[in-house]
Amino acid sequence: MGNSTSAGATSVARNSKGRVLCARKLLELTDGVVDRESLEALAGQSILNPRQFDRRCVVALSQFAALLETRNVEVEKPLDGKIAITAFFEASTRTRLSFESAVLRLDGKVLSVPDGQVTGIAKGESLADIGEMFNTYGDVVVMRHPDTDCLEEIRTNLQRPLINAGNGSGHHPTQALIDWFALLKWRPQLCLPDCPPDQRIHLGIIGTPGSMRAVKSFLRLALMFTGAVSKITIISEMADPVGLDLTEPIEESPIPIEYINDVQEALPELDVIYVNSIAFLGDSYKNLDNRYQLQRGSKLKPDAVIMHPLARNRELATDLDETDHNLYFAQAAGAVFARQALLIAVLDRLDRVSNLDGTI
């Protein structure tokens, strides 16, 4: 089902159902050459918002992640001697574990805060003071927090690079990188400035980007892929689904964007459907757009693919898992490689990966 994995790939487990993507196809499109200049520009940088990236950087990180997926770079120990602090003040499964797996597989070390209540936060300690402590304890901080304004507070004293793993209803930039890594493996021609017309995609988003940080970050990157994304259709039960963060980039984008509330009207035209229902509103999670459910009987194009940041609820039926519409498991399976690529670049360890500019 789908594409087979490439020979020589590392031992990281692949998705058990749905499409299995071949990273080698993305590398072949650029003759295996990775855009090192774009990666080097990330050294020492905090990654807080998807608008920090441009299309060239997203493609470069995806190419580098594809290289990591097809080669056994663990033996080169590119993160040897580096310590990552994963500070999760909000619940997480995939994000925390994939970051920690990414570091450990590259011979780095991890200090993990799996629950904010085990920290001084429970005693009233400020994020600013915690940031001061992190300067001594690690080399990079990966943080998730329910407060949208948390990034500014911890950076009051934090001097180490900070990677935003989700801040309230704000952003989730690394999830967006994972999403586009999956899309570019599925259809590598999307990374080309002159993407052939028959390879361009009509992208549908079922959800409310303004209050769903993963969807918001994914859409922010999608707007950069002019000439590859032919149209965006946003399907939502809300009158204003995009919010203030996206209003300006949407108005400036040459990509046609439409808003509808009838999912059945749109489905037969969509090449890629990105769906989510979990929104962070106020100080808690709520399910929006529950009346929109995708299932095996939905009127999908035969070759359409479905993406989802997970965790899912009723909006995505499990009877789609065994079909080629399922790109969401492959999407999650690529998380370790995408986060490895970002961490190696941010921690300035590109020189530890041999033959970065070489052959596939």
C-alpha positions as CSV (number, residue, x, y, z in Angstrom):
1,M,0.0,0.0,0.0
2,G,1.5,3.4,-1.0
3,N,5.2,3.7,-1.5
4,S,7.7,1.4,0.0
5,T,10.4,2.6,2.2
6,S,13.9,3.1,0.8
7,A,16.7,0.7,1.3
8,G,19.3,1.8,3.8
9,A,16.8,3.8,5.9
10,T,17.4,3.9,9.7
11,S,15.8,1.5,12.1
12,V,13.1,4.0,13.3
13,A,9.7,2.4,13.0
14,R,7.5,3.3,10.0
15,N,3.7,3.9,10.1
16,S,1.9,0.6,10.2
17,K,-1.1,1.7,8.1
18,G,-1.8,4.2,5.3
19,R,0.7,5.6,2.8
20,V,4.3,4.9,3.5
21,L,6.4,7.7,2.1
22,C,9.8,7.5,0.4
23,A,12.2,10.2,1.5
24,R,14.6,9.3,-1.3
25,K,12.2,10.7,-3.9
26,L,12.6,14.2,-2.3
27,L,16.4,13.9,-2.4
28,E,16.4,12.8,-6.0
29,L,14.6,15.9,-7.1
30,T,17.6,18.0,-6.1
31,D,20.3,15.4,-6.9
32,G,20.8,14.8,-3.1
33,V,22.2,18.3,-2.5
34,V,21.0,20.0,0.6
35,D,20.8,23.8,0.8
36,R,23.4,24.2,3.5
37,E,23.3,28.0,3.5
38,S,19.7,28.1,4.7
39,L,20.4,25.6,7.4
40,E,23.5,27.5,8.7
41,A,21.4,30.6,9.1
42,L,19.4,28.8,11.8
43,A,22.5,28.3,14.1
44,G,21.8,29.7,17.6
45,Q,18.3,30.8,16.7
46,S,15.1,30.4,18.7
47,I,12.2,29.0,16.7
48,L,9.1,30.7,18.0
49,N,6.8,31.4,15.0
50,P,6.4,29.8,11.5
51,R,6.8,33.3,10.0
52,Q,10.5,33.0,10.8
53,F,10.8,30.5,7.9
54,D,10.6,31.1,4.2
55,R,9.9,28.6,1.5
56,R,13.6,28.0,0.9
57,C,14.2,27.2,4.5
58,V,11.2,24.8,4.7
59,V,12.5,23.0,1.7
60,A,16.1,22.9,3.0
61,L,14.9,21.5,6.4
62,S,12.8,18.9,4.6
63,Q,15.7,17.8,2.3
64,F,17.9,17.5,5.4
65,A,15.3,15.5,7.2
66,A,15.0,13.2,4.2
67,L,18.8,12.7,4.2
68,L,18.6,11.8,7.9
69,E,15.8,9.4,7.2
70,T,17.7,7.6,4.4
71,R,21.1,7.5,6.2
72,N,22.3,6.0,9.5
73,V,23.7,9.2,10.9
74,E,23.5,8.0,14.5
75,V,27.0,6.6,14.2
76,E,28.3,10.1,13.7
77,K,26.8,11.2,17.0
78,P,26.1,14.8,15.8
79,L,24.6,15.9,19.1
80,D,27.2,14.3,21.3
81,G,27.8,16.6,24.3
82,K,24.6,18.6,23.9
83,I,21.7,18.6,26.4
84,A,18.1,19.4,25.4
85,I,15.6,20.5,28.0
86,T,12.1,19.4,27.1
87,A,9.9,21.5,29.4
88,F,6.2,20.6,28.9
89,F,3.9,22.5,31.1
90,E,1.0,21.1,29.0
91,A,0.1,17.5,28.1
92,S,1.8,16.0,25.1
93,T,2.5,12.6,23.6
94,R,3.9,12.9,20.1
95,T,5.7,16.2,20.4
96,R,7.6,15.6,23.6
97,L,8.5,12.0,22.8
98,S,9.6,12.7,19.2
99,F,11.8,15.6,20.4
100,E,13.4,13.4,23.0
101,S,13.8,10.5,20.5
102,A,15.4,12.9,18.0
103,V,18.0,14.0,20.6
104,L,18.8,10.6,22.0
105,R,19.1,8.9,18.6
106,L,21.8,11.5,17.7
107,D,23.7,10.8,21.0
108,G,22.5,14.0,22.8
109,K,21.1,13.9,26.3
110,V,17.7,15.0,27.6
111,L,16.5,16.6,30.8
112,S,12.7,16.2,30.7
113,V,9.9,18.1,32.5
114,P,6.9,16.0,31.5
115,D,4.5,17.9,33.8
116,G,4.8,21.5,34.9
117,Q,3.4,20.6,38.3
118,V,6.7,18.8,39.2
119,T,8.5,22.2,38.8
120,G,8.7,25.3,41.0
121,I,5.6,26.5,39.1
122,A,3.6,24.6,41.6
123,K,5.1,26.9,44.3
124,G,4.5,30.1,42.3
125,E,7.9,30.3,40.6
126,S,8.0,32.5,37.5
127,L,8.9,31.4,34.0
128,A,11.5,34.2,34.0
129,D,13.3,32.6,36.9
130,I,13.0,29.1,35.4
131,G,14.6,30.5,32.2
132,E,17.5,31.7,34.2
133,M,18.1,28.2,35.6
134,F,17.8,26.6,32.2
135,N,20.8,28.7,31.0
136,T,23.1,26.5,33.2
137,Y,21.3,23.2,32.7
138,G,21.1,22.7,29.0
139,D,22.0,23.9,25.5
140,V,18.5,24.2,24.0
141,V,15.0,24.4,25.5
142,V,11.9,22.9,23.9
143,M,8.9,24.2,25.7
144,R,5.1,23.7,25.5
145,H,2.9,25.9,27.7
146,P,-0.9,26.7,27.9
147,D,-0.2,30.4,28.1
148,T,0.0,32.1,24.7
149,D,2.3,34.8,26.2
150,C,4.7,32.4,27.8
151,L,7.5,32.8,25.3
152,E,8.1,36.4,26.2
153,E,8.2,35.7,29.9
154,I,10.7,32.8,29.7
155,R,12.9,34.7,27.3
156,T,13.3,37.5,29.9
157,N,16.3,35.7,31.2
158,L,16.8,32.6,28.9
159,Q,19.9,32.9,26.8
160,R,19.7,29.5,25.2
161,P,17.8,28.8,21.9
162,L,14.1,28.2,22.6
163,I,12.0,26.0,20.4
164,N,8.3,26.6,20.7
165,A,6.5,23.3,21.0
166,G,3.1,25.0,21.3
167,N,2.0,28.1,23.2
168,G,-1.7,28.2,24.0
169,S,-3.6,29.2,20.9
170,G,-0.5,30.8,19.4
171,H,1.8,28.7,17.2
172,H,3.3,25.2,16.7
173,P,6.1,25.8,14.2
174,T,7.8,22.4,14.3
175,Q,4.4,20.7,13.7
176,A,4.1,22.8,10.5
177,L,7.6,21.7,9.5
178,I,6.6,18.0,10.0
179,D,3.4,18.6,8.0
180,W,5.3,20.0,5.0
181,F,8.0,17.4,5.2
182,A,5.3,14.8,4.7
183,L,3.7,16.7,1.8
184,L,7.0,17.2,0.1
185,K,7.8,13.5,0.4
186,W,4.4,12.6,-0.9
187,R,4.7,15.0,-3.9
188,P,8.3,16.3,-4.2
189,Q,7.4,18.6,-7.2
190,L,5.7,21.0,-4.7
191,C,9.1,22.3,-3.6
192,L,9.9,23.5,-7.2
193,P,9.5,27.2,-7.9
194,D,7.9,26.2,-11.2
195,C,5.8,23.3,-10.0
196,P,4.1,21.6,-13.0
197,P,0.4,22.5,-13.2
198,D,-0.7,18.9,-12.9
199,Q,1.2,18.5,-9.6
200,R,-0.2,21.6,-7.9
201,I,-2.7,21.0,-5.1
202,H,-6.1,22.3,-4.0
203,L,-5.7,22.4,-0.2
204,G,-8.7,22.0,2.1
205,I,-8.6,22.9,5.8
206,I,-11.3,21.6,8.0
207,G,-11.1,23.5,11.3
208,T,-10.6,26.9,12.8
209,P,-7.0,28.1,12.2
210,G,-7.4,31.2,14.4
211,S,-7.8,29.0,17.5
212,M,-5.9,25.9,16.5
213,R,-2.2,26.4,16.7
214,A,-1.2,23.5,14.5
215,V,-3.6,24.4,11.8
216,K,-2.6,28.1,12.0
217,S,1.1,27.2,11.6
218,F,0.4,24.8,8.8
219,L,-1.6,27.4,6.9
220,R,1.1,30.1,7.5
221,L,3.6,27.9,5.7
222,A,1.1,26.9,3.0
223,L,0.8,30.6,2.0
224,M,4.5,30.5,1.1
225,F,4.1,27.8,-1.5
226,T,2.7,30.0,-4.3
227,G,2.8,28.2,-7.6
228,A,2.5,24.9,-5.8
229,V,-0.8,25.4,-3.9
230,S,-3.4,26.4,-6.5
231,K,-6.2,27.1,-4.1
232,I,-7.1,26.9,-0.4
233,T,-10.6,26.2,0.9
234,I,-11.2,26.7,4.6
235,I,-14.2,24.8,5.9
236,S,-15.4,25.9,9.3
237,E,-18.6,26.5,11.3
238,M,-17.3,29.9,12.5
239,A,-17.9,33.2,10.8
240,D,-14.2,34.3,11.2
241,P,-12.1,31.1,11.3
242,V,-8.6,32.6,10.7
243,G,-8.2,35.3,13.3
244,L,-5.9,38.3,13.4
245,D,-2.5,36.5,13.1
246,L,-3.4,35.2,9.6
247,T,-5.5,38.1,8.2
248,E,-2.6,40.1,6.8
249,P,-0.7,37.2,5.2
250,I,-3.9,35.9,3.7
251,E,-4.7,39.3,2.2
252,E,-1.2,39.6,0.8
253,S,-1.2,36.0,-0.7
254,P,-1.8,35.5,-4.4
255,I,-3.3,32.1,-3.6
256,P,-7.1,32.1,-4.0
257,I,-8.7,31.4,-0.7
258,E,-12.4,30.6,-0.1
259,Y,-14.4,30.1,3.1
260,I,-17.4,27.6,3.2
261,N,-19.3,25.6,5.8
262,D,-20.4,22.7,3.7
263,V,-17.7,20.0,3.7
264,Q,-19.6,17.8,1.2
265,E,-19.5,20.6,-1.4
266,A,-15.7,20.9,-1.2
267,L,-14.5,17.3,-0.7
268,P,-14.7,16.1,-4.4
269,E,-12.3,18.9,-5.4
270,L,-9.6,18.6,-2.8
271,D,-6.2,17.0,-3.3
272,V,-5.1,17.4,0.4
273,I,-7.4,17.7,3.4
274,Y,-5.9,19.0,6.7
275,V,-8.3,18.3,9.5
276,N,-8.4,19.0,13.2
277,S,-11.1,19.6,15.8
278,I,-9.2,20.4,19.0
279,A,-8.9,24.1,19.7
280,F,-7.3,25.9,22.7
281,L,-9.8,28.5,23.8
282,G,-9.2,30.5,27.0
283,D,-7.5,28.1,29.3
284,S,-8.8,24.7,28.1
285,Y,-9.3,22.5,25.0
286,K,-12.6,22.4,23.2
287,N,-13.8,20.4,20.2
288,L,-14.9,22.6,17.2
289,D,-16.3,21.5,13.8
290,N,-17.5,18.2,15.2
291,R,-20.2,18.0,12.6
292,Y,-17.5,17.5,10.0
293,Q,-16.5,13.9,10.0
294,L,-14.3,12.2,7.4
295,Q,-14.9,8.5,6.9
296,R,-14.4,5.8,4.3
297,G,-17.7,6.7,2.7
298,S,-16.8,10.4,2.3
299,K,-16.8,11.7,-1.3
300,L,-13.0,12.0,-1.5
301,K,-11.0,12.2,-4.8
302,P,-9.5,8.7,-5.4
303,D,-5.9,10.0,-4.9
304,A,-6.7,12.6,-2.2
305,V,-4.7,12.5,1.1
306,I,-5.8,13.4,4.6
307,M,-3.5,15.1,7.1
308,H,-4.1,15.5,10.9
309,P,-1.7,16.7,13.6
310,L,-3.3,14.2,16.1
311,A,-4.7,13.6,18.7
312,R,-8.0,12.9,16.9
313,N,-11.6,12.7,18.0
314,R,-14.8,12.0,16.0
315,E,-13.8,14.2,13.1
316,L,-11.6,11.4,11.6
317,A,-12.9,7.9,11.5
318,T,-10.6,5.0,12.1
319,D,-12.0,3.2,9.0
320,L,-9.8,5.5,6.9
321,D,-6.6,4.2,8.5
322,E,-6.2,1.2,6.2
323,T,-6.6,3.3,3.0
324,D,-4.2,5.3,0.9
325,H,-6.1,8.5,1.9
326,N,-4.2,8.1,5.3
327,L,-1.2,10.4,5.2
328,Y,-1.6,11.3,8.9
329,F,0.3,8.2,10.2
330,A,3.2,8.9,7.8
331,Q,3.0,12.5,8.9
332,A,3.6,11.5,12.5
333,A,6.3,9.0,11.5
334,G,8.4,11.7,10.0
335,A,8.4,13.8,13.2
336,V,11.7,12.5,14.6
337,F,13.7,13.3,11.3
338,A,12.2,16.8,10.9
339,R,13.0,17.6,14.5
340,Q,16.5,16.1,14.2
341,A,17.2,18.4,11.2
342,L,16.1,21.5,13.1
343,L,18.0,20.6,16.2
344,I,21.3,19.9,14.3
345,A,20.9,23.2,12.5
346,V,20.0,25.3,15.6
347,L,22.8,23.7,17.7
348,D,25.3,24.4,14.9
349,R,26.3,20.7,14.4
350,L,26.0,20.5,10.6
351,D,29.7,19.8,10.4
352,R,29.1,16.6,12.3
353,V,27.1,15.1,9.5
354,S,29.4,13.8,6.8
355,N,28.7,14.2,3.0
356,L,25.9,16.7,3.6
357,D,26.5,18.1,0.1
358,G,27.1,14.7,-1.5
359,T,25.3,12.0,-3.2
360,I,22.1,10.2,-2.2
